[in-house]
């Protein structure tokens, strides 16, 4: 028995030595950066903005892998189930990392437990927009219109359970107005229908809506934030409207790896990502996409996620948001 015990200790020590050596050599080959949505969306844009330089800092290629489906669940689950070795990373956002689990407790992963934050990549405002001929020119007039015709106005979002849907329902709750939610499969189709007059309003990412706002095809009412965004300072903020003080919901993006990834690998990824986010060209590119480079630590991202999770949970419960 003693011999077997000694052998077990030797084998365990050997395994630890091999793991430590592998971590020290990391990365030895290309890294897959999973984007849990189709090309062209905000998550994909963030990945392509940071991926090339991150690869340079790490000395290996970064290969973007768009794995769409089920509102980001399919791609996120791929990362959760991947080997925890640092060679599969996720560009994650609020929908697939947090909100989907709140809406559907049966989801096969928990973003707070099954993913390890690497860095807080970026944040961006959402914006409440309307069809150009909507008979309201500011939030006050819009709320008055909604109250005069309960249930008559409709608002589009990128889908049930997205931050856009949560922001729209929070607006309804805070202002006690009645609007019909029309979920779409992405911000693009939603905005097309608003511009066509099929839907009255939409909550969208600023990055998706801004070109149409500038062209006059969409009417911008407010960003869904406590104060105007430096990315569009001319658009008022919902949080500064009387009765909506403290309203603050945006989109955010983080870099994650599977739980149980070795600490040495996590630290290398964290250090390299912080260098990327400090790069002026990367920050400029993200600003062009309607996003502010955050550069916060993994701890800052984790704390932010805890706060956002409570916001999401409260709105999902009160608004009875369910799986599509």
BAPAPA-493098 format. One record per residue (C-alpha): residue number from 1; x, y, z. Coordinates in pm, 1 decimal. Layout:
REM BAPAPA-493098
pt nr->NUM, xx->X, yy->Y, zz->Z;
...
***
This chain:
REM BAPAPA-493098
pt nr->1, xx->0.0, yy->0.0, zz->0.0;
pt nr->2, xx->283.2, yy->236.6, zz->87.4;
pt nr->3, xx->445.9, yy->168.6, zz->-248.8;
pt nr->4, xx->119.5, yy->242.6, zz->-429.0;
pt nr->5, xx->80.1, yy->563.7, zz->-230.2;
pt nr->6, xx->434.2, yy->674.1, zz->-320.6;
pt nr->7, xx->367.8, yy->589.9, zz->-686.9;
pt nr->8, xx->46.7, yy->796.3, zz->-682.0;
pt nr->9, xx->236.8, yy->1093.6, zz->-537.8;
pt nr->10, xx->508.3, yy->1062.0, zz->-801.5;
pt nr->11, xx->252.7, yy->1044.1, zz->-1081.8;
pt nr->12, xx->64.2, yy->1344.6, zz->-945.2;
pt nr->13, xx->385.5, yy->1545.0, zz->-918.1;
pt nr->14, xx->476.1, yy->1446.4, zz->-1272.3;
pt nr->15, xx->138.5, yy->1556.6, zz->-1401.8;
pt nr->16, xx->177.4, yy->1893.3, zz->-1229.4;
pt nr->17, xx->524.3, yy->1932.8, zz->-1378.6;
pt nr->18, xx->396.0, yy->1857.4, zz->-1730.0;
pt nr->19, xx->105.1, yy->2102.6, zz->-1686.0;
pt nr->20, xx->339.0, yy->2373.7, zz->-1560.2;
pt nr->21, xx->577.7, yy->2319.6, zz->-1850.7;
pt nr->22, xx->292.1, yy->2338.3, zz->-2099.8;
pt nr->23, xx->168.9, yy->2662.4, zz->-1943.5;
pt nr->24, xx->516.4, yy->2813.5, zz->-1958.7;
pt nr->25, xx->544.7, yy->2734.1, zz->-2329.7;
pt nr->26, xx->197.8, yy->2868.6, zz->-2409.7;
pt nr->27, xx->103.8, yy->2946.3, zz->-2679.1;
pt nr->28, xx->269.2, yy->2692.4, zz->-2908.4;
pt nr->29, xx->15.0, yy->2707.5, zz->-3192.6;
pt nr->30, xx->-277.2, yy->2910.6, zz->-3324.7;
pt nr->31, xx->-558.7, yy->3020.2, zz->-3094.4;
pt nr->32, xx->-927.3, yy->3000.3, zz->-3190.2;
pt nr->33, xx->-1133.7, yy->3306.5, zz->-3102.7;
pt nr->34, xx->-1497.8, yy->3200.3, zz->-3101.2;
pt nr->35, xx->-1758.3, yy->3460.6, zz->-3194.9;
pt nr->36, xx->-2102.4, yy->3320.9, zz->-3102.7;
pt nr->37, xx->-2281.7, yy->3514.8, zz->-3376.6;
pt nr->38, xx->-2271.3, yy->3548.4, zz->-3754.1;
pt nr->39, xx->-2012.3, yy->3773.2, zz->-3924.0;
pt nr->40, xx->-2086.1, yy->4145.4, zz->-3934.7;
pt nr->41, xx->-2235.4, yy->4188.9, zz->-3588.4;
pt nr->42, xx->-2091.1, yy->4376.7, zz->-3292.8;
pt nr->43, xx->-1922.4, yy->4071.4, zz->-3139.2;
pt nr->44, xx->-1761.5, yy->3986.5, zz->-3471.8;
pt nr->45, xx->-1643.1, yy->4345.7, zz->-3515.8;
pt nr->46, xx->-1484.1, yy->4344.8, zz->-3170.9;
pt nr->47, xx->-1307.7, yy->4015.1, zz->-3240.7;
pt nr->48, xx->-1164.5, yy->4142.2, zz->-3568.1;
pt nr->49, xx->-1056.6, yy->4468.4, zz->-3408.2;
pt nr->50, xx->-850.1, yy->4301.1, zz->-3135.6;
pt nr->51, xx->-761.4, yy->3961.9, zz->-3286.0;
pt nr->52, xx->-470.9, yy->4049.3, zz->-3516.3;
pt nr->53, xx->-279.4, yy->4253.2, zz->-3258.8;
pt nr->54, xx->-348.9, yy->4000.7, zz->-2983.7;
pt nr->55, xx->-194.8, yy->3737.4, zz->-3208.6;
pt nr->56, xx->113.9, yy->3956.0, zz->-3253.0;
pt nr->57, xx->150.5, yy->4004.1, zz->-2878.0;
pt nr->58, xx->122.2, yy->3630.0, zz->-2815.7;
pt nr->59, xx->336.4, yy->3529.0, zz->-3111.6;
pt nr->60, xx->68.7, yy->3305.0, zz->-3266.4;
pt nr->61, xx->-214.1, yy->3348.2, zz->-3514.2;
pt nr->62, xx->-565.2, yy->3418.2, zz->-3387.1;
pt nr->63, xx->-830.1, yy->3246.2, zz->-3599.2;
pt nr->64, xx->-1183.0, yy->3389.9, zz->-3574.0;
pt nr->65, xx->-1451.2, yy->3120.4, zz->-3564.4;
pt nr->66, xx->-1809.8, yy->3240.6, zz->-3607.3;
pt nr->67, xx->-2035.4, yy->2984.7, zz->-3440.6;
pt nr->68, xx->-2385.2, yy->3132.4, zz->-3450.3;
pt nr->69, xx->-2709.7, yy->2981.7, zz->-3330.7;
pt nr->70, xx->-2964.6, yy->2998.6, zz->-3048.3;
pt nr->71, xx->-2886.9, yy->3358.1, zz->-2958.5;
pt nr->72, xx->-2519.8, yy->3293.0, zz->-2896.6;
pt nr->73, xx->-2570.6, yy->2975.6, zz->-2694.9;
pt nr->74, xx->-2414.2, yy->2736.1, zz->-2948.1;
pt nr->75, xx->-2084.8, yy->2923.2, zz->-2974.8;
pt nr->76, xx->-2060.8, yy->2988.4, zz->-2602.3;
pt nr->77, xx->-2126.0, yy->2624.6, zz->-2525.6;
pt nr->78, xx->-1847.2, yy->2528.8, zz->-2764.5;
pt nr->79, xx->-1602.5, yy->2732.5, zz->-2557.0;
pt nr->80, xx->-1737.2, yy->2603.2, zz->-2225.1;
pt nr->81, xx->-1683.8, yy->2246.2, zz->-2347.6;
pt nr->82, xx->-1341.3, yy->2312.3, zz->-2501.9;
pt nr->83, xx->-1018.7, yy->2192.6, zz->-2343.9;
pt nr->84, xx->-917.7, yy->2447.0, zz->-2075.0;
pt nr->85, xx->-576.5, yy->2510.1, zz->-2227.7;
pt nr->86, xx->-602.7, yy->2867.1, zz->-2356.0;
pt nr->87, xx->-636.3, yy->2771.6, zz->-2721.6;
pt nr->88, xx->-1010.2, yy->2843.5, zz->-2737.8;
pt nr->89, xx->-1128.0, yy->3186.8, zz->-2625.6;
pt nr->90, xx->-1467.0, yy->3357.8, zz->-2641.1;
pt nr->91, xx->-1566.3, yy->3711.8, zz->-2728.7;
pt nr->92, xx->-1873.6, yy->3719.3, zz->-2507.5;
pt nr->93, xx->-2148.6, yy->3970.8, zz->-2435.4;
pt nr->94, xx->-2447.5, yy->4009.4, zz->-2204.9;
pt nr->95, xx->-2696.7, yy->3802.2, zz->-2402.5;
pt nr->96, xx->-2520.3, yy->3468.7, zz->-2423.3;
pt nr->97, xx->-2303.9, yy->3493.9, zz->-2112.4;
pt nr->98, xx->-2569.4, yy->3610.8, zz->-1864.8;
pt nr->99, xx->-2922.1, yy->3687.4, zz->-1989.4;
pt nr->100, xx->-2997.6, yy->3356.5, zz->-2161.3;
pt nr->101, xx->-2939.6, yy->3168.2, zz->-1835.5;
pt nr->102, xx->-3177.9, yy->3400.5, zz->-1650.3;
pt nr->103, xx->-3448.3, yy->3341.1, zz->-1910.8;
pt nr->104, xx->-3384.3, yy->2968.5, zz->-1940.6;
pt nr->105, xx->-3247.6, yy->2806.9, zz->-1622.0;
pt nr->106, xx->-3215.5, yy->2479.1, zz->-1813.7;
pt nr->107, xx->-2934.7, yy->2626.2, zz->-2024.1;
pt nr->108, xx->-2643.4, yy->2378.2, zz->-2011.7;
pt nr->109, xx->-2388.9, yy->2633.1, zz->-1886.1;
pt nr->110, xx->-2358.6, yy->2917.0, zz->-1637.0;
pt nr->111, xx->-2150.4, yy->3209.1, zz->-1762.5;
pt nr->112, xx->-2056.4, yy->3314.4, zz->-1410.3;
pt nr->113, xx->-1918.9, yy->2969.9, zz->-1323.1;
pt nr->114, xx->-1813.8, yy->2800.9, zz->-1646.1;
pt nr->115, xx->-1614.6, yy->3087.9, zz->-1796.1;
pt nr->116, xx->-1309.5, yy->3273.8, zz->-1665.1;
pt nr->117, xx->-1288.9, yy->3645.1, zz->-1752.4;
pt nr->118, xx->-968.8, yy->3753.4, zz->-1925.5;
pt nr->119, xx->-1038.4, yy->4120.7, zz->-1991.8;
pt nr->120, xx->-1314.1, yy->4381.1, zz->-2014.4;
pt nr->121, xx->-1291.1, yy->4462.7, zz->-2385.1;
pt nr->122, xx->-1544.5, yy->4733.4, zz->-2462.2;
pt nr->123, xx->-1876.5, yy->4893.3, zz->-2380.7;
pt nr->124, xx->-2123.1, yy->5072.3, zz->-2600.0;
pt nr->125, xx->-2452.9, yy->5253.2, zz->-2563.5;
pt nr->126, xx->-2781.3, yy->5140.2, zz->-2702.8;
pt nr->127, xx->-3009.9, yy->5394.4, zz->-2861.7;
pt nr->128, xx->-3387.0, yy->5434.6, zz->-2885.9;
pt nr->129, xx->-3475.4, yy->5519.8, zz->-3246.1;
pt nr->130, xx->-3797.3, yy->5565.8, zz->-3440.2;
pt nr->131, xx->-3936.3, yy->5586.5, zz->-3791.0;
pt nr->132, xx->-3872.5, yy->5930.4, zz->-3944.2;
pt nr->133, xx->-4240.1, yy->6024.1, zz->-3964.6;
pt nr->134, xx->-4325.3, yy->5933.3, zz->-3605.6;
pt nr->135, xx->-4514.1, yy->6234.6, zz->-3460.4;
pt nr->136, xx->-4271.1, yy->6291.9, zz->-3172.3;
pt nr->137, xx->-3937.7, yy->6470.2, zz->-3170.3;
pt nr->138, xx->-3802.3, yy->6400.0, zz->-2821.5;
pt nr->139, xx->-3850.9, yy->6156.2, zz->-2535.4;
pt nr->140, xx->-4111.6, yy->6372.5, zz->-2362.3;
pt nr->141, xx->-4325.2, yy->6387.7, zz->-2676.3;
pt nr->142, xx->-4272.2, yy->6016.6, zz->-2739.6;
pt nr->143, xx->-4392.2, yy->5921.4, zz->-2392.3;
pt nr->144, xx->-4693.5, yy->6147.8, zz->-2430.9;
pt nr->145, xx->-4775.8, yy->5979.9, zz->-2762.1;
pt nr->146, xx->-4742.2, yy->5633.1, zz->-2609.1;
pt nr->147, xx->-4969.2, yy->5725.1, zz->-2318.4;
pt nr->148, xx->-5231.4, yy->5867.8, zz->-2552.3;
pt nr->149, xx->-5246.3, yy->5540.6, zz->-2746.1;
pt nr->150, xx->-5183.3, yy->5252.3, zz->-2503.1;
pt nr->151, xx->-5053.1, yy->4947.5, zz->-2687.7;
pt nr->152, xx->-5056.2, yy->5116.9, zz->-3027.0;
pt nr->153, xx->-4681.0, yy->5176.7, zz->-3054.5;
pt nr->154, xx->-4441.9, yy->4891.5, zz->-3129.3;
pt nr->155, xx->-4071.7, yy->4857.0, zz->-3066.0;
pt nr->156, xx->-3826.0, yy->4617.3, zz->-3226.9;
pt nr->157, xx->-3523.0, yy->4450.2, zz->-3073.3;
pt nr->158, xx->-3254.9, yy->4209.6, zz->-3190.3;
pt nr->159, xx->-3444.1, yy->3926.3, zz->-3022.0;
pt nr->160, xx->-3603.0, yy->3804.4, zz->-2700.5;
pt nr->161, xx->-3364.1, yy->3828.7, zz->-2409.2;
pt nr->162, xx->-3112.7, yy->4054.8, zz->-2580.4;
pt nr->163, xx->-2995.5, yy->4367.4, zz->-2396.3;
pt nr->164, xx->-3210.9, yy->4565.3, zz->-2643.2;
pt nr->165, xx->-3520.8, yy->4374.4, zz->-2531.1;
pt nr->166, xx->-3428.3, yy->4421.0, zz->-2164.8;
pt nr->167, xx->-3377.5, yy->4795.9, zz->-2216.7;
pt nr->168, xx->-3711.7, yy->4827.8, zz->-2396.0;
pt nr->169, xx->-3896.8, yy->4646.9, zz->-2119.4;
pt nr->170, xx->-3721.1, yy->4852.2, zz->-1852.2;
pt nr->171, xx->-3832.4, yy->5169.9, zz->-2030.8;
pt nr->172, xx->-4191.3, yy->5043.3, zz->-2031.8;
pt nr->173, xx->-4173.7, yy->4959.3, zz->-1662.7;
pt nr->174, xx->-4013.6, yy->5286.5, zz->-1554.8;
pt nr->175, xx->-4250.4, yy->5505.6, zz->-1757.6;
pt nr->176, xx->-4561.9, yy->5285.4, zz->-1722.9;
pt nr->177, xx->-4627.1, yy->5294.7, zz->-2097.4;
pt nr->178, xx->-4761.8, yy->5006.5, zz->-2303.7;
pt nr->179, xx->-4574.9, yy->4915.7, zz->-2624.9;
pt nr->180, xx->-4573.4, yy->4593.6, zz->-2822.9;
pt nr->181, xx->-4238.2, yy->4417.3, zz->-2847.4;
pt nr->182, xx->-4146.8, yy->4281.7, zz->-3191.5;
pt nr->183, xx->-3839.5, yy->4054.4, zz->-3169.2;
pt nr->184, xx->-3610.9, yy->4010.6, zz->-3470.5;
pt nr->185, xx->-3308.5, yy->3791.8, zz->-3536.1;
pt nr->186, xx->-3054.4, yy->4070.0, zz->-3522.6;
pt nr->187, xx->-3038.3, yy->4449.3, zz->-3519.8;
pt nr->188, xx->-3010.7, yy->4481.1, zz->-3897.7;
pt nr->189, xx->-3353.5, yy->4339.0, zz->-3988.9;
pt nr->190, xx->-3514.1, yy->4528.0, zz->-3699.6;
pt nr->191, xx->-3381.5, yy->4863.0, zz->-3820.9;
pt nr->192, xx->-3484.7, yy->4790.5, zz->-4180.2;
pt nr->193, xx->-3844.8, yy->4751.2, zz->-4068.5;
pt nr->194, xx->-3834.3, yy->5067.3, zz->-3856.9;
pt nr->195, xx->-3701.9, yy->5265.0, zz->-4153.3;
pt nr->196, xx->-3979.5, yy->5113.5, zz->-4367.0;
pt nr->197, xx->-4241.2, yy->5215.1, zz->-4110.8;
pt nr->198, xx->-4345.6, yy->4856.7, zz->-4032.5;
pt nr->199, xx->-4244.9, yy->4908.2, zz->-3668.5;
pt nr->200, xx->-4255.0, yy->5240.8, zz->-3483.6;
pt nr->201, xx->-3942.3, yy->5219.4, zz->-3269.6;
pt nr->202, xx->-3636.7, yy->5008.8, zz->-3197.9;
pt nr->203, xx->-3374.9, yy->4971.6, zz->-2930.3;
pt nr->204, xx->-3048.4, yy->4911.3, zz->-3112.5;
pt nr->205, xx->-2677.3, yy->4926.6, zz->-3061.2;
pt nr->206, xx->-2547.6, yy->5271.1, zz->-3148.2;
pt nr->207, xx->-2300.7, yy->5117.2, zz->-3392.0;
pt nr->208, xx->-2580.2, yy->4960.5, zz->-3598.2;
pt nr->209, xx->-2812.3, yy->5261.6, zz->-3590.3;
pt nr->210, xx->-2572.3, yy->5553.5, zz->-3624.6;
pt nr->211, xx->-2529.8, yy->5547.7, zz->-4004.9;
pt nr->212, xx->-2908.3, yy->5553.9, zz->-4048.1;
pt nr->213, xx->-2945.6, yy->5829.6, zz->-3790.4;
pt nr->214, xx->-2692.2, yy->6041.2, zz->-3976.7;
pt nr->215, xx->-2868.3, yy->5980.5, zz->-4308.3;
pt nr->216, xx->-3204.7, yy->6084.9, zz->-4163.3;
pt nr->217, xx->-3364.0, yy->5744.6, zz->-4214.7;
pt nr->218, xx->-3400.6, yy->5697.6, zz->-3838.4;
pt nr->219, xx->-3501.6, yy->5944.5, zz->-3570.7;
pt nr->220, xx->-3283.4, yy->5922.3, zz->-3257.8;
pt nr->221, xx->-3457.8, yy->5986.2, zz->-2926.2;
pt nr->222, xx->-3199.4, yy->5892.0, zz->-2661.4;
pt nr->223, xx->-2917.9, yy->5660.2, zz->-2565.9;
pt nr->224, xx->-3011.7, yy->5411.0, zz->-2294.9;
pt nr->225, xx->-2754.4, yy->5549.6, zz->-2053.2;
pt nr->226, xx->-2718.6, yy->5777.5, zz->-1752.8;
pt nr->227, xx->-2551.5, yy->6047.0, zz->-1961.6;
pt nr->228, xx->-2484.8, yy->6118.9, zz->-2330.5;
pt nr->229, xx->-2218.5, yy->5905.9, zz->-2495.6;
pt nr->230, xx->-1889.9, yy->6060.2, zz->-2605.0;
pt nr->231, xx->-1943.4, yy->5859.8, zz->-2924.6;
pt nr->232, xx->-2262.3, yy->6054.9, zz->-3004.1;
pt nr->233, xx->-2278.5, yy->6354.1, zz->-2768.6;
pt nr->234, xx->-2560.3, yy->6512.4, zz->-2966.6;
pt nr->235, xx->-2807.8, yy->6237.1, zz->-2864.8;
pt nr->236, xx->-2972.0, yy->6290.5, zz->-2522.2;
pt nr->237, xx->-2964.6, yy->6024.7, zz->-2250.8;
pt nr->238, xx->-3266.9, yy->5848.7, zz->-2103.6;
pt nr->239, xx->-3105.3, yy->5872.7, zz->-1760.8;
pt nr->240, xx->-3137.5, yy->6250.8, zz->-1773.8;
pt nr->241, xx->-3510.8, yy->6247.7, zz->-1849.8;
pt nr->242, xx->-3724.7, yy->6339.4, zz->-1545.4;
pt nr->243, xx->-3856.3, yy->6017.5, zz->-1394.9;
pt nr->244, xx->-3586.4, yy->5805.4, zz->-1559.3;
pt nr->245, xx->-3292.5, yy->5908.0, zz->-1342.3;
pt nr->246, xx->-3037.9, yy->5626.9, zz->-1313.3;
pt nr->247, xx->-3148.3, yy->5452.4, zz->-1632.3;
pt nr->248, xx->-2829.2, yy->5289.4, zz->-1754.8;
pt nr->249, xx->-2813.8, yy->4981.8, zz->-1975.6;
pt nr->250, xx->-2560.8, yy->4926.5, zz->-2251.8;
pt nr->251, xx->-2385.4, yy->4652.5, zz->-2439.7;
pt nr->252, xx->-2054.6, yy->4512.1, zz->-2322.3;
pt nr->253, xx->-1794.9, yy->4266.8, zz->-2446.0;
pt nr->254, xx->-1541.4, yy->4056.7, zz->-2262.6;
pt nr->255, xx->-1279.2, yy->3795.7, zz->-2344.4;
pt nr->256, xx->-1324.6, yy->3459.8, zz->-2171.2;
pt nr->257, xx->-1170.8, yy->3112.8, zz->-2148.5;
pt nr->258, xx->-1317.4, yy->2788.4, zz->-2010.7;
pt nr->259, xx->-1312.5, yy->2732.4, zz->-1636.8;
pt nr->260, xx->-1007.9, yy->2542.3, zz->-1505.7;
pt nr->261, xx->-771.8, yy->2705.4, zz->-1756.0;
pt nr->262, xx->-428.2, yy->2711.6, zz->-1585.8;
pt nr->263, xx->-356.0, yy->3038.8, zz->-1400.6;
pt nr->264, xx->-29.2, yy->3089.2, zz->-1589.9;
pt nr->265, xx->-214.7, yy->3076.4, zz->-1922.9;
pt nr->266, xx->-483.8, yy->3310.3, zz->-1794.6;
pt nr->267, xx->-219.1, yy->3558.4, zz->-1682.9;
pt nr->268, xx->-43.7, yy->3552.9, zz->-2021.9;
pt nr->269, xx->-370.6, yy->3616.8, zz->-2200.3;
pt nr->270, xx->-462.3, yy->3893.5, zz->-1958.9;
pt nr->271, xx->-129.0, yy->4072.2, zz->-2000.6;
pt nr->272, xx->-138.0, yy->4050.7, zz->-2379.7;
pt nr->273, xx->-500.0, yy->4168.8, zz->-2400.6;
pt nr->274, xx->-430.1, yy->4471.0, zz->-2181.5;
pt nr->275, xx->-151.2, yy->4571.4, zz->-2420.2;
pt nr->276, xx->-390.3, yy->4540.2, zz->-2714.6;
pt nr->277, xx->-658.6, yy->4752.7, zz->-2549.2;
pt nr->278, xx->-403.5, yy->5024.8, zz->-2473.7;
pt nr->279, xx->-311.4, yy->5050.9, zz->-2842.6;
pt nr->280, xx->-430.9, yy->5377.9, zz->-2998.3;
pt nr->281, xx->-522.0, yy->5217.9, zz->-3331.6;
pt nr->282, xx->-738.5, yy->4954.8, zz->-3163.3;
pt nr->283, xx->-915.7, yy->5215.3, zz->-2951.4;
pt nr->284, xx->-979.2, yy->5425.1, zz->-3261.3;
pt nr->285, xx->-1117.2, yy->5126.6, zz->-3450.8;
pt nr->286, xx->-1353.9, yy->5038.6, zz->-3166.6;
pt nr->287, xx->-1472.4, yy->5402.3, zz->-3150.2;
pt nr->288, xx->-1549.4, yy->5385.6, zz->-3521.9;
pt nr->289, xx->-1766.8, yy->5084.6, zz->-3439.8;
pt nr->290, xx->-1960.3, yy->5282.6, zz->-3178.0;
pt nr->291, xx->-1775.9, yy->5123.2, zz->-2886.2;
pt nr->292, xx->-1541.9, yy->5250.3, zz->-2615.8;
pt nr->293, xx->-1238.0, yy->5036.6, zz->-2539.5;
pt nr->294, xx->-1259.2, yy->4953.8, zz->-2170.9;
pt nr->295, xx->-929.2, yy->4799.0, zz->-2078.1;
pt nr->296, xx->-1055.2, yy->4691.5, zz->-1738.8;
pt nr->297, xx->-912.5, yy->4395.4, zz->-1555.1;
pt nr->298, xx->-1070.5, yy->4054.2, zz->-1524.4;
pt nr->299, xx->-1176.3, yy->4147.0, zz->-1171.5;
pt nr->300, xx->-1345.0, yy->4464.1, zz->-1297.8;
pt nr->301, xx->-1533.2, yy->4263.9, zz->-1559.2;
pt nr->302, xx->-1646.2, yy->4007.7, zz->-1302.4;
pt nr->303, xx->-1779.9, yy->4279.7, zz->-1071.2;
pt nr->304, xx->-1953.9, yy->4452.1, zz->-1361.9;
pt nr->305, xx->-2115.5, yy->4124.4, zz->-1465.2;
pt nr->306, xx->-2250.0, yy->4070.3, zz->-1114.1;
pt nr->307, xx->-2412.4, yy->4415.4, zz->-1119.8;
pt nr->308, xx->-2555.9, yy->4369.6, zz->-1468.8;
pt nr->309, xx->-2686.0, yy->4024.1, zz->-1380.6;
pt nr->310, xx->-2902.1, yy->4171.1, zz->-1105.2;
pt nr->311, xx->-3041.4, yy->4430.8, zz->-1348.9;
pt nr->312, xx->-3117.3, yy->4163.7, zz->-1606.5;
pt nr->313, xx->-3276.8, yy->3931.8, zz->-1352.0;
pt nr->314, xx->-3508.6, yy->4203.3, zz->-1217.7;
pt nr->315, xx->-3631.7, yy->4310.1, zz->-1562.5;
pt nr->316, xx->-3668.5, yy->3955.8, zz->-1699.0;
pt nr->317, xx->-3877.7, yy->3857.7, zz->-1397.3;
pt nr->318, xx->-4096.1, yy->4169.6, zz->-1393.3;
pt nr->319, xx->-4150.1, yy->4173.3, zz->-1771.7;
pt nr->320, xx->-4201.3, yy->3793.8, zz->-1795.3;
pt nr->321, xx->-3944.3, yy->3766.6, zz->-2076.6;
pt nr->322, xx->-3939.0, yy->3406.2, zz->-2197.2;
pt nr->323, xx->-3754.5, yy->3187.2, zz->-2445.1;
pt nr->324, xx->-3862.0, yy->3242.2, zz->-2807.3;
***
